[in-house]
Amino acid sequence: MSARRISRQLISSQTATSACHQASAQFGRCSIGYLKCNKIRDEVTLAPDSYMPDAPETATIVICDFEVKHADVVGYIARQVRERYPRAMLHFAVFGAMTKGSDLEVSGFDDLTGAQIMQAAEFDAIFIAATMSPPGIEPPLELR
């Protein structure tokens, strides 16, 4: 890996952590963490520049993601957060959840491709802003 790339990653890491601290200060009453996943083949790991702030033992934690499709990234994240905060209540908020069909018809939660993944994560609450048909969100942020 080149020195330039390492330098860029360090700056990116410092920027993300700094942004979390600044956002927390803006709100003044809650800590904001930053979780970045690395996916290599079928394995997901947390990047070293992820940040999990100190929190009360029984905190309510909201995990936010841009989209949920098939991969169990949200389950992995929930397990990591529960390991760090075992008694916390976990809520999940996602912008787009993919439907099984291309017509966007949803009669229930099970009509989402990620329904089993989200249920298995045992969140205390799930918030979904929009549904999307396959293949999901494509550049430039186009819902189909």
N, C-alpha and C positions, 0 to 999 in steps of 0.2 A: 504494500500500500504506500502511495507516495506521501511525502511530508505535507504537500499541499492539501491532499484529501483528508489526512488526519487533522490538520489544522482547521479545515472547514467543519469537520465533524465536532471538534472541540468547541468551536465558536457556536455551532448550531446547538449543542448540548447546553452550553452556558446561557445562550439566548433563551432557550425553552425554560430552563430552571429559573432564570431571572424573570421571565414573563409570568411564571406561576406565582412567584413571590410578589410581583407588582400587582397582579390581579387580586391576590389575597388581600393585599393592603388596600386596594380600591374598595373591596367589599367590606373590609374591616371586621367581619364577623365569621368568616369561614376560610378554611384553607383550601387551596386548589392544587391538586396533584396533576401529574403529566405522565401518561403511560404510553410508551412507544413500543410497538411489537416488531420483532424481526421474524420473518417467516422464511425458512429454508426448507425446501421440499415440503414435507408434511409436518414439520415441527415448528412450533411457535415459541419464542422466548421473549422476555422483556429486554429491551435495550438498556445498556448501562446508564444512559442519561435519563431514564425514567425517574420520576420523583414522587414519593409517597410521603406526604407531610405527617407530622405528629397529629393525632386526633384523639378525642375522648374514647374510652373503651366502648361505649354504646352509641357511637356517632351514626348519623344517617349519611350514607355515601351515595352520590349519584354518579353512575358511570355513563358517559355519553359516547356515542359512536355515530358515524355518518351513515353506514348502511349495514344491514344484516342480510346475508344470502345463505350459503350452505356451510361455510367453514365454522368451526367451533372456537373462534377467537374470543368471543364474548364469554364462553364457558371457562376458557383458560384465564382470562382476566379476572373473572369472578373468583376463581380458586386462588389466584395470587393475592387479591385484595382480602379475601377471607383469612388467608394465612397471616397477613399483616395485621388485620383488624378482625379478630375472630367473633366478636360480639356485635359488630356493626350491622345496621339494617342496610341492605343493598337495593338501590333502585336503578333501573336501566332506562335511559332515554336514547332513542335512535331516530334519525331523520327519515331514512327510507327502509322499509321492510319489504322484501320481494315476495310477490304472490306466486303460487304454483302455476297459475294459468296466465296467458297473455291478455286476457280480457279485464283484468283488475277486479273481478268479482270476488268479494270476500264475505262469506256468510258467518265466519267465525275465526278465531285465532289459529286454528289448525290449518287454515287455507294459506298460511304463510310458510315459505320454505324453511325459515329458521325457527318455527314454532317449537319443535322438540328441543333445539339447542337452548332457546330462551327459558323453556320450562325446566329443563335439566339444571340450569344455573340457579334455580330456586330464588329468583329475585323477589323482594317484598312488593315491588310494583314495577310495571313496564309502561313506558310512554312511547307511542309511535306517532310521528308527525305525518308521514305519508306512506302510501304503498306504491310499489313499482313493479312493473312486469319484467320478466327476463329480457335482456341480460342484466338489468339493473341500471345503475347510474353510470353513464358513459360521458367522457369528456365532450364538450365543456358543460358538465353538470346538467345533463339532459335526462329528464325522467321520461321513460317510454311506457 
